[in-house]
Amino acid sequence: MPGKSLKLYIISGERSGDMHASNLVLALKHKKPSIEVRGMGGKFSKEAGVELAVDYAEVALMGFLEVVLGFRKVLKYLNLVKKDILQYRPDGIILVDYGGFNMKIAEFAKGHGIPVHYYIPPKVWAWNQKRAFKLRKFTDHVYSILPFEPAFFKTYEMDVNYVGNPLFDEIKKFTPHDFFFQKNEINYQPIIALLPGSRTQEVKAMLDKMIALSSSFPQAQFVIAAVDTLDESVYAPAIRAGLKVVYNQTYDLLSHAVAAVVTSGTATLETALFRVPQIVVYETSPVTYFFAKRLVKIDFISLVNLIAEKEVVKELIQDDFSIENLKKELNLILSNPVYKGQVLQGYNLIKERLGETSASENTADLILNTLN
């Protein structure tokens, strides 16, 4: 667009989306340095050069019950973002994951004639598949990071681009810290990584059982992957139990871990790409789980098993997430080389299906081609 700078508005609503949004912005700015980007996100987006109108931490909610109770809060920020979009008058909007919020923005933007690019679309194949019709109606371009999605969307007459998985971009940027053990005062016992999540409610729901597991494996040390976007008090039970807590060092931790217990989410795929055998766990409020069981139409919850289309790693969900089950599965990983080998073979399949192209670069090229 000669004569004026290209202006984009980007929206992400939680940590992994913020990370992927930031890498996409960096790729866009590398290809077109004059580009201006404003929007909603977190510290990663801000560091990549996004002028933040809203920090997602002010809005973040999870679970059916929490969302219902926090509806007014979400509505407030939804209206704030809509007003900001109209004032900013972007040449295009990029939505990153965060389906409930971003689908409302997609409809709004489409109604105002602003091109809508959806990067990491809602997982409509998992539940309420009719949302695919809304996605088709309110978006102009969709960029998928899961290899099975384009075929699904094709059944709804949508041409969706598979761009690769952005975790490869993030992992390629990673350089292991030479003094990880010394820096964190960690001894050289085998490390079991505990990844309880990146949201307060998630961590509180997962951490107690993860901590309780540690007493059954005195020959190993359990280390918590923490994030500094949460209040330190969230991790206080782990510190009281004598466990190490390391902040913003998940990849370093996974580089040294022999096994991991991981809350379902993006971290399960990160753990697989670091080739660490894992147990995937999840527990939510009974009300949220009641509705989820009736809505979700998939056989697995973890990205690892979904991409492989079979059970590669054990999932302990809701009532199955118990100390006894955790002990049993961790014992298998640590003492059964055949079982561990099967998990690693499954990881090879996942890597093959994902490919290793740069999702950020591919998506940036596609977006710029449509806007120029």
N, C-alpha and C positions, 0 to 999 in steps of 0.2 A: 504494500500500500504506500506508493510514493507520496511524499509531501507531508506525511504525518507519522508519528510513532505508533507502532502496533500496541494496543492496550488489551490485556487479558485479565480475566477475573477467575481465580482458582479457589476451590473450596474443599478442604479436608476436615474430618471431624474426630480423628483419634490418632494415636501415635504412629501406627504403621502407615496409615494414609498420608499423614504429614510427611513422613520419611520419603514415601514414593512421590508425593507432590513436589518435594524439594529437589529430588533428582531430575524430575521432568522439567522444572523451572530452570535448573542449571543447564540442561541440554538445550532448552529453548534459547536461553541467553547466550550460550556458546555459538549457536547458529545465527542468532539475530541479536547482537549486543544492545541495540537501541530499544528492545522490547520493554514495556512497562507492565508489571504484574502486581495486582492488588488482590485481597481476598480474606478468607478465613482459614486459619491453620494454627500451627504451633511453632516451637523454636526452630525446627528444621526448615520450615518454609521461610521464616524470618531471616535465618542465616543465609538462605539461598537468594535473598533479595526481594521477597514478597513484602509489600507494604500491608501489614495486618490491620484490617478493619475490626476483626474479632479474633480473639484467641480461643481456640476450640475448648480449652480447659474450662471456660466459663459455661459451656453448653453441655458438656459430656454427660450422658446418661446411658444406662444399659439395663436390659431386662424389661419384660412387659409391665410389671408392677411399677418399677422405677420410672419408666417413660410415662405411664398414666399419671402418676403423682406429680411428675415434673413437667406436665404438658404446657402449663402457662409459661414456664421458663423457656422452653424450646420455641414456643410461639413468639415470644418477645424477640429472641435472636433471629428467628426466621424473618420477621418483619424488618428488623434492623438491617439484615443483609440485603433484603429486597430493595430497601430505600437506598442503600449504599451503591448497589448495582446501577440503579437509575441515575444517581448523581455522577457516578464514574463513567458511565456510557462506554462499556468495553466493546471491542470488536468481536469478542467471543468469550464464552464461559467454559471453563474446564472443571468438571465435577470429578472428584476422586473418592470412590467408595462411598461410605456413609449414606446408604440408600434411603432411609426414611426422610432425612432432611433434604438430601440432594435431589430427590425426585420432585419434591415441592418446588425447589428452585428451578429445575428443568422445565416444569410446566409454566412457571412464572416467566422465565427467560424466553421461552418459545412464544408465549403470548405477546412479548414485546419485541419480537423479531430479532432476537440476539442468537446467533449460532451456538448450539449446545454440543460440547464434546464431552463424552462420558468415558473416563479412564478408570478401569476396574469397576465394571457395572455391578448393580445389585445381584445377589445370588438368587435370581428368580427361579432357577431350576430346582432349588432346595425346597421352597414353599411358595404358595400362591403364584403359580406359574402364569396366571393371567396378567400379572404385572408386566410381563413382556410386551403386551399390547400398549401399555402406557409408555414403556421405554421406547418403543418404536415411534409412538406418536409425538413424544416430547423431546427427542434427541435427534441430532443431525448425523453424528458420528460416534461409534462405540468402539473402544479399544480394550480387548480382553487380555488377561494375564494367565488364564487357565486354558490348557489346550483343548479341552472337551467342549468349551462354551460356544464356539462358532457354529458347530453342528446343531447344538440345541437351538440357538437363535435362528438358524436357517429355517426351522419348522414354523417360525413366526414371521417368515419372509423378511428377515433382517440380515443384512450383510455386515458382519462384525469382524473387525481385524484382530487376529491373534498377534500380539506384538512381542511375545516373550515374557519372562517373569522378572519384575524389577528387583527381586531379591539378589539376582546375580550382579546387578549394578552396584548394590550396596556392599555385597561381599567382596567384589573386586576392589573397592576402595579401602578395604580393611587391611591394616598391617598389624600383626601381633605385637604386643608390648613385650620388649626383651626382658623386663623384670616384673612380670605380672605377679609372680609368687611373692617376691620381696615387697613390692609396692603395697600389696594387700595383706601382708603378714600371714600368708597361707603356707602350710607345711606341704610336704611332698607325698602325703597319702593320696590314694586314688580319689578323684573328685567326682561327686554326684552333683550335677547342676540342677537347681530347682528354679524353674521359670514360672512364677505365679501369676503373671499377667502385667498389664500396664495401667489398669484402672482400679480405683480404690475398692469398689465393691467386689471385683474379681479377686484381688489379692486377699481381702479379708475372708472370702469364701473358701479359698484354696490353701492358705498358708498353714493352718493348724494341723491338718493331716500330713502335709509335707514335712513339717517340723517333727511330728510324732514318729514318722518313718525313720528318722535319723538314728534313734536310740537302738534300733535293731541291726545296724550295720556299723559297729565300732571300728572296723578295719578301714572304713572310708570316711571322707569328710564331705559334708553337705554344704554347698555354697549357694546363696540366694542371688539371683540376677535381679537387681533393683533398678528403678528409674527415679531420677531426681525430680520428675514432674509430680510425684506423689509426696505427701507429708511423711517425714521420717518415722512418725509414730506408727504408721501402718506396718513397718517392719520390726517394731519393738519386740513382739513375741519371739521372733527368730533370734534376736540379739540376746534376750533373756535366756534362751535355751542354749546359748553358746555357739550358734551357727555364724559363719562369716556372711556378711552382706556386702556385695560389691555393686557400686552404682555405675550405670552406663557403660558396662564392660561385658555385655552379653556375648559378643563374638570372641573376646579373649577367653571368657569362661568356657564356651563351647569348644574352643581350640584345645583345651586341656582336659575336658571331661571324658569319663569312660561310660557314663550313662546320664540320663536326664529324666526328670518328671516335669511335664510341660502342660500348662493350661492351653486348651484348644484355641487356636487362632493362628496368626501368621507365624508365630514362634515355632510351631510344629514343623513347618516347612524349612525354616532357618536351621533348626536342629538337624533335620534330615540332610540338608546341603553341607553341613559340617560333619556328616557321617557319625553322629552320636546316637546310639540306640536309645529309644525313649519310650516312656509311658505317657499317653495323652490323657489328661483328666479334665473334668468339668462338673461343676455343681452350681445350681442357681436356686432361687426361691421356689418353693413348691407351686406357687401360682404361675410363675413364668414357665416352669417345666411342664405343668399341666397343659398350657396352651401350646407350647412348642411341640410337644409330642403329637398333638392333633394337627399341627400345621406342616411340620417338616416332612418332606417326602423322600429323604435320602437314607441310604444304608449306613453311612459313616458320618462322623462329625469333623474329623481332622482332614486338613488339606492333603496330608500325606496319603491317606487311604483313598480319598476321593480321586486324586490324580492317578494313583495306581489302579483304581477300580477293584481293589481287593484289600484285605486286612494285611498291612505291612507291619503296623505297630498296634499294640493293645490300647483300646480306648476304655477308660473307666469313667462312666458317666452317671451322675446323680447317685442312686443307691449303690451302684457298683464301685463308686469311689470310696473305698474303705481301706483302713490300715492293713487288714489281712490281705486284700487283693493287691495292694501296693507292694507289700513284702514279697508275695508270691511272684509277681511279675519282675521285680527288681532282682530277685534271686536268679530267675531264668536268664536275664541279661548278663549278670555277672558270672554265673557258673556254668552256663550251657553254651559252648562255642558254636554248636549247630544252630541253635535258636538265634544267636547273635549274627551268624553268617546269613541266615534267611532275611533278617531285617536289613542288613547291608546290601544284599541282592535286590531287595525291594527299592532301596534308595537309588541304586543304579538305574532301575526302570524309570523312576520319577525324573531323574536328571535327563535321561534320554527323551522322555516325553515333553519336558519343558523346553529343551533346546537351550542354547547359551547366547542367543542374540541379545543386544541391549534394548530392553523395553523402553527405557527413557529416550534413547536416540531415535528408535523407530517411531514412537508416538510423537515426538517433537517434529520429525520430518512430515508425518501425515497431517498434523495440525497446521503447520506452516504452509504446506502445499494447498490446503483448502482455503486458507485466509489470504494468501498472497495473490 
